[in-house]
């Protein structure tokens, strides 16, 4: 079985059929892009994997385990959204440390991991800054660091660059690809931008109207 396996996934919101019998396999270490127009179901599939939405029917497997009914915090999945969702009252390093503190990791180990992760995302000199003191691109990299530092099994990126201007967006696409390769994390990237999908992905999955149209 593949590292991530979606089996016959159906998701309905009342009478609206959003996901229609999705079957999809993703291998460990891949960065896969879900490409399609707004409303095609790609973000809903991501949210079902994260446990933020319950599937109507079907099963989801991660690393050989059925996680369909597992609560979100026990799925070991990191997620980066369009909005940066950083805590405004915490410094960058404290934002990144937050998940590690929840795991009750020793303080010295937290400090080392946060320092290493900030260096990886190019924010080694911004740890003492607050989110309001960062540019949009820097905030998104801080959000990425916070999601990855806990070493989740999967990283989900839901149109993470849509709020960023075109020039910086190109640079961040390359940064995300570099960081994914450097950390060897399995990742799923949602976008409606074909050029962006080509730039970041090992594999592109084209979705439309709740179906997978092409791999």
C-alpha positions as CSV (number, residue, x, y, z in Angstrom):
1,X,0.0,0.0,0.0
2,X,1.2,3.5,-0.8
3,X,2.2,5.9,2.0
4,X,-1.1,7.9,1.6
5,X,-4.1,6.0,0.2
6,X,-7.5,7.4,-0.5
7,X,-10.0,4.7,-1.1
8,X,-13.4,5.5,-2.7
9,X,-13.7,8.8,-0.9
10,X,-17.1,10.5,-1.0
11,X,-17.8,13.8,0.7
12,X,-21.3,15.4,0.6
13,X,-22.4,18.6,2.2
14,X,-26.2,18.0,2.3
15,X,-27.3,17.5,-1.3
16,X,-24.0,18.9,-2.7
17,X,-21.6,16.1,-3.8
18,X,-18.1,17.6,-3.4
19,X,-16.0,14.5,-3.7
20,X,-17.2,11.6,-5.9
21,X,-15.4,8.3,-5.2
22,X,-11.8,9.5,-5.1
23,X,-9.1,6.9,-5.3
24,X,-5.6,8.2,-5.0
25,X,-2.1,7.0,-3.9
26,X,0.8,9.1,-2.9
27,X,4.3,7.8,-2.2
28,X,6.5,8.7,0.7
29,X,8.8,11.7,0.1
30,X,6.7,13.0,-2.9
31,X,5.5,16.5,-3.3
32,X,2.1,16.1,-5.1
33,X,0.1,19.0,-6.4
34,X,-3.7,19.0,-6.6
35,X,-4.5,21.3,-9.5
36,X,-8.0,22.5,-10.4
37,X,-10.5,25.4,-10.4
38,X,-12.1,26.8,-7.3
39,X,-14.8,24.6,-5.9
40,X,-13.5,21.3,-7.5
41,X,-13.0,19.6,-4.2
42,X,-9.2,19.8,-3.9
43,X,-9.1,21.6,-0.5
44,X,-11.9,19.4,0.8
45,X,-9.8,16.3,0.1
46,X,-6.9,17.9,2.0
47,X,-9.2,18.7,4.9
48,X,-10.5,15.1,5.0
49,X,-6.9,13.9,5.2
50,X,-6.2,16.3,8.0
51,X,-9.4,15.2,9.8
52,X,-10.9,18.7,9.7
53,X,-13.8,17.2,7.6
54,X,-15.3,13.8,8.1
55,X,-15.8,11.7,4.9
56,X,-19.3,10.6,4.0
57,X,-17.9,7.2,2.9
58,X,-14.6,5.6,2.0
59,X,-11.3,5.1,3.9
60,X,-8.1,7.0,4.3
61,X,-4.8,5.3,5.1
62,X,-1.5,6.9,6.2
63,X,1.7,4.9,6.6
64,X,-0.3,1.6,6.5
65,X,-2.8,2.7,9.2
66,X,-6.5,3.5,8.7
67,X,-6.9,7.1,10.0
68,X,-10.4,7.7,8.7
69,X,-11.9,8.0,12.2
70,X,-8.8,9.2,14.1
71,X,-9.1,12.7,15.6
72,X,-7.0,15.4,13.9
73,X,-4.4,16.0,16.6
74,X,-3.5,12.3,16.5
75,X,-2.9,12.1,12.8
76,X,0.5,13.7,12.9
77,X,-0.2,16.0,10.0
78,X,1.1,19.6,9.5
79,X,-0.9,22.2,7.6
80,X,-0.2,25.6,6.1
81,X,-3.1,27.7,5.0
82,X,-3.6,30.8,2.7
83,X,-3.7,32.9,5.9
84,X,-0.4,32.7,7.8
85,X,-2.3,32.1,11.2
86,X,0.7,33.1,13.2
87,X,0.2,34.2,16.8
88,X,0.7,38.0,16.7
89,X,1.7,38.2,20.3
90,X,4.5,35.7,20.0
91,X,7.9,36.1,18.4
92,X,8.8,34.1,15.4
93,X,10.8,31.6,17.4
94,X,8.0,31.2,19.9
95,X,5.5,30.6,17.1
96,X,7.8,27.9,15.7
97,X,8.3,26.4,19.1
98,X,4.6,26.2,19.9
99,X,3.9,22.7,18.6
100,X,7.1,21.3,20.2
101,X,6.0,22.8,23.6
102,X,2.7,21.0,23.3
103,X,4.6,17.8,22.9
104,X,6.4,18.6,26.1
105,X,9.8,18.4,24.6
106,X,12.8,19.5,26.7
107,X,13.5,23.2,26.4
108,X,17.1,22.8,25.2
109,X,15.9,20.4,22.4
110,X,13.2,22.8,21.4
111,X,15.7,25.7,21.2
112,X,18.0,23.6,19.0
113,X,15.2,22.4,16.7
114,X,13.7,25.9,16.3
115,X,17.2,27.4,15.5
116,X,17.8,24.7,12.9
117,X,14.4,25.1,11.3
118,X,14.6,28.9,11.1
119,X,18.0,28.5,9.4
120,X,16.4,26.1,6.9
121,X,13.6,28.6,5.9
122,X,16.0,31.5,5.8
123,X,14.8,33.3,9.0
124,X,17.7,32.6,11.2
125,X,18.1,36.3,12.0
126,X,14.3,36.9,12.6
127,X,13.6,34.7,15.6
128,X,13.1,37.6,18.0
129,X,10.8,39.5,15.6
130,X,7.1,39.5,15.8
131,X,4.9,38.6,12.8
132,X,3.9,42.2,12.3
133,X,7.6,43.0,11.7
134,X,7.9,40.5,8.8
135,X,7.0,40.7,5.2
136,X,4.2,38.5,3.8
137,X,6.8,36.1,2.3
138,X,8.7,35.9,5.6
139,X,5.4,35.3,7.5
140,X,4.6,32.4,5.2
141,X,8.1,30.9,5.7
142,X,7.5,31.2,9.5
143,X,4.2,29.4,9.1
144,X,6.0,26.7,7.1
145,X,8.7,26.3,9.7
146,X,6.1,25.9,12.4
147,X,4.3,23.2,10.5
148,X,7.5,21.2,9.7
149,X,9.4,21.5,12.9
150,X,7.3,18.9,14.7
151,X,8.3,16.4,11.9
152,X,4.8,15.5,10.8
153,X,4.2,12.5,8.6
154,X,2.6,14.7,6.0
155,X,2.6,18.4,5.2
156,X,-0.5,19.9,3.6
157,X,-0.3,23.3,1.8
158,X,-3.7,24.8,0.9
159,X,-3.0,27.5,-1.7
160,X,-0.3,28.9,0.6
161,X,1.0,31.5,-1.8
162,X,-2.3,32.9,-3.1
163,X,-2.1,36.1,-1.0
164,X,1.5,36.9,-2.2
165,X,2.5,39.1,-5.1
166,X,3.6,37.4,-8.3
167,X,7.3,38.2,-8.1
168,X,7.7,37.0,-4.5
169,X,5.5,34.0,-5.3
170,X,7.9,32.6,-7.8
171,X,10.8,32.8,-5.3
172,X,8.7,31.1,-2.6
173,X,7.7,28.3,-4.9
174,X,11.4,27.5,-5.3
175,X,11.9,27.8,-1.5
176,X,9.1,25.4,-0.7
177,X,10.5,22.9,-3.2
178,X,14.0,23.3,-1.6
179,X,12.7,22.9,1.9
180,X,10.6,19.9,1.0
181,X,13.6,18.2,-0.5
182,X,15.9,19.1,2.4
183,X,13.5,17.8,5.0
184,X,12.3,14.8,2.8
185,X,8.8,15.4,4.0
186,X,5.7,14.0,2.1
187,X,3.7,17.0,1.0
188,X,0.4,17.8,-0.9
189,X,0.2,21.3,-2.4
190,X,-3.2,22.6,-3.5
191,X,-3.3,25.3,-6.2
192,X,-5.4,26.5,-9.2
193,X,-2.3,27.9,-10.9
194,X,-0.9,25.6,-13.6
195,X,2.5,27.3,-13.6
196,X,2.8,27.0,-9.9
197,X,1.9,23.3,-10.0
198,X,4.6,22.6,-12.6
199,X,7.2,24.6,-10.5
200,X,6.8,22.7,-7.3
201,X,5.5,19.2,-8.0
202,X,6.9,15.7,-8.5
203,X,3.4,14.7,-9.7
204,X,0.4,16.8,-10.7
205,X,-3.1,15.5,-10.0
206,X,-5.8,17.3,-12.0
207,X,-9.1,17.5,-10.2
208,X,-12.5,18.8,-11.5
209,X,-16.1,18.6,-10.1
210,X,-15.2,16.2,-7.4
211,X,-13.3,13.8,-9.7
212,X,-9.6,13.1,-10.5
213,X,-9.4,13.7,-14.2
214,X,-5.7,13.1,-14.9
215,X,-2.5,12.1,-13.1
